[in-house]
Amino acid sequence: MSDASAAGPGTARIDRWLFAVRLFRSRSLAGQAVAGGRVHLNGVRVKAAHEVRRGDRLSLMRGAVEFECTVSSIPARRAPAPAAARCYEETPASTARRAEFAQRMKVAAALTPRPVERPDKRARAQLRRLRGRI
């Protein structure tokens, strides 16, 4: 067995890699994100079957925040979260954006008015109508 095969494959489909490193919960969600144009490899929009290699720069939208990383390894299969996190290196700018977004969400949650008690049946129906979920 050679050293390359022991470390894992040299390339992988981008949708499979995104799933294996736990950036998406399922491979189909990863494929939908790639097909929807939310994933860029080396600055270019790619298809789900595109190959990912070590050293490639990947950017994707995770919710409202752009996530950027460099591929450091290709796992043979989906691994536990600590092992999966070692397969990529997040850029410092991406880390700062995520921290700032988390801080803004904390402030927004603190400023959101909360009722003292649970809404009753009538109030819940009014809330559903207000939110457009009749």
Buried (B, 14 or more C-beta within 10 A) or exposed (E): EEEEEEEBEEEBBBBBBBBBBBBBEEBEBBBBBBBEEBBBBEEEEBEBEBBBEBEBEBBBBBEEBBBBBEBEBBBEEEBEEEBBEEBBEEBEEBEEBBEEBEEEEEEEEEEEEEEEEEEEEEEEEEEEEEEEEE
